[in-house]
Amino acid sequence: MLLGGVNDSAPHARELARRLGGRRVKVNLIPLNPAPEIPFAAPTPEAVDDFCRILAEGDVMVSVRRARGQDILAACGQLHLKRDAAPTPVAS
């Protein structure tokens, strides 16, 4: 998971590429899906692209999961935030 300003920089990507170089791995980059209750920011699209490029240049297979459902807080990592009270039993 890439967190804006936390682990999304070029030095982070180079270190990850160094540690994984030469191994049969695939990195699935997941940019944070922001929500008011999450105390971190999403990385910029440019930071995600740079991170991905650096890994690829380091011969690390990489993909990026693009967010869907952010507008309704249904993206990966956001659903757990929408906890309602226990459902009210239906009278019979």
N, C-alpha and C positions, 0 to 999 in steps of 0.2 A: 504494500500500500504506500503510495507516495503522498506525503503530507507537505503542503506548501511551506517552504522556509525551514523544514525540519530535516527531511532526507531526500530532497529532490534536486540537489545541486549537481553540477558536473563532477566535482571531486567525489561525491557519493557514488555516482555512476561508474567512474573510473575504478574506484575501490571494489565495487561489486564485480565489474568485468575482470579485474585482476584476480579476485578470489575464485571466480567461476571459470576463467579461461582454460580451455582445453578439456573441459568436462562436458559430458552429454547431458545438458540441462536445458530447460526452457523456462524463461522468466515471463510471467504474466503480470505486467504492470497494471495496477489498479489505482488510478487517481482517486483521492478521497472525494466522496460525495458529501458536500457540506450540508449542515443543518444547524439551526440555532443552538441545539443542545450539545453539539460537538465542538470542543474547544480548539479545533485546528482548522486551518484554511486549506482549500483545494490548491494544488499546484497550478501554475499557469499552463495553458496549452503549449507554450514555447518550452517550458521546463520539461514537460512530459516528452515532447518531441526530441529535445536535446538528450534526455536521459536514454531514450530508446535508441537514438543514433549512436551514442557512445557505447552502449552494450553491443549493438550490432557490429560496430567497428572492432570491438574486442572479441569477435567471433562467438558471441553469446546469442543463442536463438531467443528472440523476444517478441512478445505481442502486447498490445495495449487494449485493455477492456474499456470501451467507450461507454459512458453513462447513459442510461435510459431510465426514465421515470423520476428524474430529480424534481421536476415541477410539482409532483404530488408526494414528495418525500417517500418514494417507493424504490429508490435506487439501492444498490448493494450497500449495506451498512446503515441504512436509514430506517428500515421497517421496524427495527427493535425499539425505536424511539416513540412509536405511536402505540403505547400500551394504554388501554382503557381499563376502567375498573372491571371487576368480575361481572360477567353478564348476569342480568336479572333473570331469575327463573320464570318460565312461562306458567301462569296459573292454569290448572286443568279443570 
